[in-house]
Amino acid sequence: MKLRINPSFSSKLFDQIEFIAKDKPEAALKFYLDIERRINEIPSRPYQYRQSIFSDQKNVRDLIFKGYVVTFRILSKEKIIEVFSFYKYQKK
């Protein structure tokens, strides 16, 4: 499967990285490299991640990473993983 990164995901991710970099540039770089590595691992086993709590569709999944959620959609027919959402996890 191939990864497709939605521009709104990229924008939100880079906003967070810039925020981290204001105080800790090294931590921001590490955060970026680590999350990029985890996202690149998704295609090998996309169904290992939990079904998204915001969707009834089994093909919409959440990768939890250091208190953040990366949401992606598995498009089996097209053989694409679409990464489309990034947000801070909030416990209720």
C-alpha positions as semicolon CSV with decimal commas, in nm:
position;residue;x (nm);y (nm);z (nm)
1;M;0,000;0,000;0,000
2;K;0,105;0,353;-0,073
3;L;0,083;0,652;0,163
4;R;-0,101;0,968;0,066
5;I;-0,060;1,262;0,305
6;N;-0,341;1,517;0,311
7;P;-0,219;1,881;0,305
8;S;-0,430;1,972;0,611
9;F;-0,256;1,693;0,806
10;S;0,085;1,827;0,705
11;S;-0,013;2,179;0,802
12;K;-0,133;2,077;1,150
13;L;0,173;1,860;1,209
14;F;0,416;2,134;1,109
15;D;0,232;2,386;1,326
16;Q;0,291;2,157;1,622
17;I;0,655;2,104;1,531
18;E;0,710;2,481;1,507
19;F;0,547;2,522;1,848
20;I;0,780;2,262;2,003
21;A;1,082;2,415;1,826
22;K;1,029;2,753;1,994
23;D;1,161;2,609;2,321
24;K;1,334;2,289;2,216
25;P;1,455;2,267;1,854
26;E;1,620;1,928;1,909
27;A;1,300;1,786;2,058
28;A;1,100;1,917;1,761
29;L;1,333;1,743;1,517
30;K;1,316;1,418;1,715
31;F;0,936;1,441;1,732
32;Y;0,917;1,489;1,355
33;L;1,155;1,203;1,273
34;D;0,981;0,967;1,516
35;I;0,629;1,040;1,393
36;E;0,741;1,019;1,030
37;R;0,891;0,675;1,099
38;R;0,568;0,557;1,266
39;I;0,352;0,686;0,980
40;N;0,574;0,509;0,727
41;E;0,513;0,183;0,917
42;I;0,133;0,204;0,873
43;P;0,111;0,039;0,527
44;S;0,273;-0,283;0,647
45;R;-0,008;-0,352;0,901
46;P;-0,277;-0,084;0,886
47;Y;-0,543;-0,281;1,075
48;Q;-0,325;-0,317;1,384
49;Y;-0,427;0,036;1,485
50;R;-0,751;0,104;1,669
51;Q;-1,066;0,193;1,482
52;S;-1,115;0,569;1,505
53;I;-1,343;0,679;1,788
54;F;-1,496;0,937;1,552
55;S;-1,600;0,697;1,277
56;D;-1,815;0,387;1,243
57;Q;-1,613;0,281;0,941
58;K;-1,367;-0,003;1,005
59;N;-1,124;0,140;0,752
60;V;-1,072;0,465;0,948
61;R;-0,797;0,412;1,206
62;D;-0,601;0,604;1,471
63;L;-0,230;0,587;1,536
64;I;-0,160;0,713;1,888
65;F;0,178;0,883;1,922
66;K;0,308;1,066;2,231
67;G;-0,034;1,207;2,322
68;Y;-0,131;1,289;1,963
69;V;-0,361;1,108;1,723
70;V;-0,288;1,053;1,354
71;T;-0,606;0,944;1,176
72;F;-0,590;0,761;0,846
73;R;-0,822;0,589;0,603
74;I;-0,747;0,256;0,437
75;L;-0,857;0,262;0,073
76;S;-0,815;-0,106;-0,016
77;K;-0,929;-0,092;-0,378
78;E;-0,684;0,189;-0,457
79;K;-0,415;0,035;-0,232
80;I;-0,372;0,369;-0,056
81;I;-0,344;0,478;0,306
82;E;-0,469;0,836;0,331
83;V;-0,336;1,021;0,637
84;F;-0,577;1,307;0,695
85;S;-0,599;1,423;1,057
86;F;-0,366;1,519;1,343
87;Y;-0,473;1,638;1,686
88;K;-0,381;1,636;2,054
89;Y;-0,554;1,353;2,241
90;Q;-0,787;1,485;2,512
91;K;-0,918;1,248;2,780
92;K;-1,272;1,320;2,884
